[in-house]
Amino acid sequence: MKIMDKYLKGAVLGASDGIVTTFAVVAGVVGAGFATEIIIVLGIANMVADGISMAVGDFLGERSISRMHKHSGEKYDQAISDGKTSVITFFSFVIAGTLPLLPYIAMLFGFSVAKDKQFLMSVIATLTAMFFVGSLRTYVIKGNWWKNGLEMLLVGSVAAVAAYSLGAYIESFVR
């Protein structure tokens, strides 16, 4: 696999997981009916911790592949294992993962979003981001940009619906 392929994989994986998992936290907390402050705290904590986890996982995965090839005598591009893909994965995760939180963290920067509109705006930001990231893959993987965007949108939406539904269901047991 070429270095550009690895960078693309890290960027797409990081961005898509950042969008989906951060929105899953938002949707789960909203589904459970908790306060905006809890959404912000859990969303940011998840985004940073999960971003680090993905970057470390990417790094260790690449290092494992590199060592496997080294011990088997196969040629492998060592440049891939130098941590660059893990940095790309992390920053893609955090940047894209911020989007579902924007309607909630806007107040931290002096902007106000009506409380009853925050979740709708988060849904719109999430869906738009998933479609956009999916569409951007077209520059490298070719194909139809709207099909690539729709593919990521549909796959990510399944996780989002599941998170909201589980949050609402579990809330009925804990309150």
Buried (B, 14 or more C-beta within 10 A) or exposed (E): EEEEEBBBBBBBBBBBBBBBBBBBBBBBBBBBEBEBEBBBEBBBEBBBEBBBBBBEEBBEEBBEBBEEBEEEEEEBEEEBBBEBBBBBBBBBBBBBBBBBBBBBBBBEEEEEBEEEEBBEBBBBBBBBBBBBBBBBBBEEEEEEBEEBBBBBBEEBBEBBEEBBEBBBEEBEEEE
